């Protein structure tokens, strides 16, 4: 699945500048896509292009990620991220939206949908559950916590993330890594605020922090039709969470596709097909 051309834009929200990619033309209710912790809008170009046949689709970079700016005040609460979604929606002049979030972006989307019911036509959650599986949580913690301040070059970054450093210049994995990095101190750094890396380092040193918002309660409080898509090979969305997610609220549809946690990378066609079926009879 290849992505088609798109426009880019920015919008200010408080102390950050938010970057987004815009696909398609006005038509049916638009879609806003919110990426996960180890991803950014670039990863959603093919899916967004496919979904934009009859509507506008926008993939945004969350504050502190991708080509959005880092928050000087380190305002990275779920409410801050949800507010960024509304800022983009308002900037685009959309009265209502189909809000779609993957992983951490799903968490932010649930919060946004629950807090802004009048703006939501539907909610789509891509491999998100309020209760992350242990194996995936441990993998993400180790990987994010271990990211160095700077990579010597793109090959160095490829190797860190388990890829072949000899991949050719046109290989999609190399091109994606190049898009994920920015020049820094004679090398390159990931386009993600080190605040997030340092948070995971504290988890390794001190253990998980207790408390935080009850996302099960937030999911139950969503008032719009909801589609949850789980990857059957996901190490983040464990089978033990499935039944609780299914019963979160009355207007929730649950489907599974053959994929790992990275639905957009592993099975973009299947993901687009499920979203298409869900939205087929909706304006």
C-alpha positions, 0 to 999 in steps of 0.5 A: 500500500503506497501513500499518495501526495498530501499537504502539510500544515501547522497550528499553535496550541499554547506553548507548542506548534502542532504539525499535521499531514492533510489528505483528500478533499471535503466530503463525508465526515473527516478522520483525524489520526493520532499516532502512538508512542514510537510512531508519528504521522509519517507512519500513517501516510499509506492508511490515511491516503487509502481512507481519503477517497471520499473525505478529508483525513489528517494525521497529526504529530502529537506535541513532543513527537515528529515535526511538532514542537516539544513543550517547554513546560513539559505539559504531556498529560493526557488532557494536554494531548486531547486538547491538541486534537481539538486544536487541530479539529478547530483549525481545520474548521471541522464541526464533527470528526471520526477520531482514530488513535493507535496505542498511546494515541488511542488513550489520548483519543478516548480522553478527547472523545469522552470530554468532547462528545458533541464533536465526535461522530465516531471513535476508532481505536487501533490496538489500544486497551486501557490495560497494556499487556505485561510483555509489551509494556516491558518491551516498550519500557526497555526500548524507549529507556535505552534510546541514546541522546544521539545516534552517530548516523542513520545506520547506527539508529537502524541497528539500535532498533533491530534493523539491518544497517546495510539497507539500501537508500530506497528501502522503506525502513531506511526512508522511515528511519531518516524521517524519524531522525533530526540532526543533533550535535554532530549526529541524529536524534529521534523526533521525540522529546527526551522527557518520554525516554527519561520517564521510562528510565525512572520506571526501570529504576524505581518501578511503575508509578501508581495512580493516574487516570482511570481509562476504563472509566473514560472508555465507558464514558464515550458516547459515540459509536466505537470500533476497536481493532486488535492485532492478534499477534499484539504484545500490547493488547493481551487476550485477557483484556478482550472481553472487558473492552468488548463490554466497555459501552453499548455502542462498541464494535470489536474486530481482530486482524492478523497483525502485531501491535503496529497495525498500520505497518503490519496489515494496512489493507486489513485495517483500512477494510475494517475501518471502511466497513465500520464507516460505510453507512455513516455520513 
